[in-house]
Amino acid sequence: MTLGTSQPRIDAPDKVTGEARYPADLPAEGHLHAVVVFSDQPHARMTAMDLSKAHAVPGVVEIFTAADVPVNEYGLTMFDQPVMVGLDDTGRSDVPAAVSRWEADHIALVVAETPDAARQAAEAIEVSWEQLPIVPDLDAALAEGAPEVHPEKGSNAYLHYKIRKGDPSAVWHEAAAIVEATYTVPHQEHAYLQPEAAVAYVDAEGRPTVEIAGQWTHEDQMQIAHALDLEDEQVRM
């Protein structure tokens, strides 16, 4: 990710040539570089985080943590995830900030003058964790006495839909064959082409602006605005 205060120049081709730029290709002269630091913890509570070695890396400008997020929560249909997992936040969310619930939860955003400096500082962050019980699949999550991933929600079940149309039991005897089994299918990666990158800056109207390849433009705008405690129209995607 690159950060700046001026808008990068974007050349829009007038036809499909295969030369279209992804966000990582956008010119960003004079911008800073940011690296997101992930928790790498499927279920654990942060007990300590030391940024001193990371701050000492030459070229580091700032390291943002949970304490820097005005409203430390996000989610597409429910605000149930912390923007940053950390020990200190603003206390304006019911989501426990110290708990990582999957390996890709964020714990810090390192901003530096170069990508190498940002990556070096990210690796220098020291974190201690208290391991929590793992809930590995749906069956385990719904089993009686299962550890609650979101104790503040009171259940591991997010929604329950019961759909009934017609009377299946009345037609079983008409079936030529009945096959009963348990089927398990693997996860499938959608294999996006672009690198996961973004360019962020403040535009001429003072709006935080993010250029990124994605499918959820309005939802991303809403979540960024919510976390920054801004109105939706004050954020540009």
N, C-alpha and C positions, 0 to 999 in steps of 0.2 A: 504494500500500500504506500502511496506517496501522498504527502500532505503539503498544502501551500495556501497562500492568500490571494493568488492571482489565477485567473482561468486559463487552463492550457488551450493551445490552439488545436482544433479538430478539423481535419480536411475530410469532408464527406464525398466519397466517389459518386459519380453520376450514373454508374452502372456496376453490376456485379463483376468484379475482376479477380476475386480471391485475395485482394490486397487490403481488405478492411482490417482496421486495427482493433485489437482487444484492449481492455483497460490497461494492461501491463505495457502496451506499446505507445500509449499516449505520451506526448512530450511533456516533461515536467521540469523544465529548467528552473533551478533555484528552489525546488521543493525539498522537503525533508522525506525521510523514509521511515515507515513504521512496520513493525513485526508484531503479530499477535502471539502471545505465549499461552499455550494450552495446558490444562491441568494434568493430562495423561492419567487421570484417576477415574475409574468407572463409578466408584462410590466411596467417598472419603471426606472427612472434615479437616479443613486447614487449621493447623494449630500455630504455625509461625511462618512468616515470610520475611526474608532479609534481602533488601535491594541494594545494599551498600556496595557490593562488588560490581553490580550492574551499573550503578551510577558512576563508578570510577572508570569505566571503559571510555577511552578517548572518543569524542564525537557524539556521545549520548547527550541529547537535549532535554528529554523528559521521559518519565515512566509513569503511565497512568494506571491506577488500580481502582478497586471498588469504591474507594473513598472519593474518587473524582467523578462518579456517575450520579447526576442529580436524582434520578429515579431508577434504582438499580434493578430493573426487571424488564423482560420482554417475552414474546410468545405470539404465535400467529392467531390462535383462537382463545388463549388464556395466558395472562402474564404469570407464568409459572417457572421462569428461568432467570437467574441473575445475569445481567450483562457481564459482570465480572465477579468471579468467586474471590472472596477476600475476607479479612478479619474485620475491616472497618468499612462501613458505607454510611450513607446519609440517614438511614433508618426510615426511609419513606416507602418501603415495600414490605409486604408480609412474607416474601420469599427469603428463607434463610440464606444469607450471602456466603457463609463459610463452607457450604457443602457443595462438592462437585458430584454431579450425577451422571456424567459421561466423560469420556476421555477428551472430548473436544470443547469442554467448558473453558472459558477464558479466565486467566488470572491476571494478565497485565497486557498493556500495549506499550511497546518500547519505541520511542521516536528518536532518530539519530540522523546525523548528517549523511551517512552512507548506509547502504543495505548491509554491508559486512559488519559495521559497528553495531547496527540494530540487532543482527543475529548473534553477535558475540555477547552483547549485553543480555539478550534473552536467555542464553545458555548459562549466564552467570547468576541468575536469580535462584536463590536457595529457599526451598519450601519444605515444611514438615507437615505430614498428614497423619491423621488417625483413621485407620481403615474401618469402613462400615460394611455391613452384610451386603453381599451381591444378590441382586434379583435378576437372574440370567435370562428368563423368558416369560412369556405370557402366563403359562401354567403356574410357574413359581410365584409370579406377581399376584395371581388371583387365589392362591392356596390359602387356607385358613391359617392365621398367625404369621403370614408373610411380612417381612420388614416393609414398612411404608417408605416409598421413595420420596413422597411429598407428605410428611406427617401433618402439615398445616392444612392439607386438603381432606384428610380423614379416610382416604381410600386410594388404592392403586388403580381403581377403575375410573377412567376419565368420563366416558359416556356409555350408556347401555341402550341399544335399540332392539326392540322386539317387533319383528315384522311377521304377520300372518296373513296369507292370502289363500283362500280355499281351505280344503280339508285333506292334507296329504295322507292321513291315516286311512281315509276311505278308499284310496286307490292303490295301496300297497299290494293288494291281492291281484290287481290287474297287471302288475309288472311282470315282464318275462324273466327278469333276474334282479336280484338285490345284491349289491356289493357294498360292504361296510369295511372301512379301513381308516387309518389315521395317515394323513399325507403331510409331509413337511417339504417346503420348497426353500431354496436359498435366497439370500438377499440378492438384488440385482442393481448394479451400478449403471447409471444412465450415461456414463462416459462422455462428459462434456469435453469440448475441444479446447476451450480457453483456460489459461492458468487462473487460479483464484486470486484475483488482484483487483485493486480499486484505486482511483484517484480522487482525493477529497480536497476541497478548498472552500474558501468563503468568496461568494460571487460579488459582483458590483453592487448588489442590493443588500449585502450583509447576511445572506442566507448560507448556512452550512450546505454544501453541495457535494454529492457523491456520484461519481460515474463508475458504473460497475455492470458487468453482464449478468442479467438475472431475469426471472419471470414474475417477480412479486413487487413491482415498482411501487404501487400504492401502499402495499402492506409494509414494505421496507421503510417508506417515508413515515408512515404512522408510528412504527416501532422506534425509529430514530428520534422522532419528535417527542414521543412519550418519555424515552430514557433521558433526553436532554431537557425535559420540562419546557418544551416549546409547542406552539400551535403547528398543526400539520403544514400550513402554508408557509411557515418560516423555514422549512426544510425542503431542499430541491434534490430530486433523484434523477 
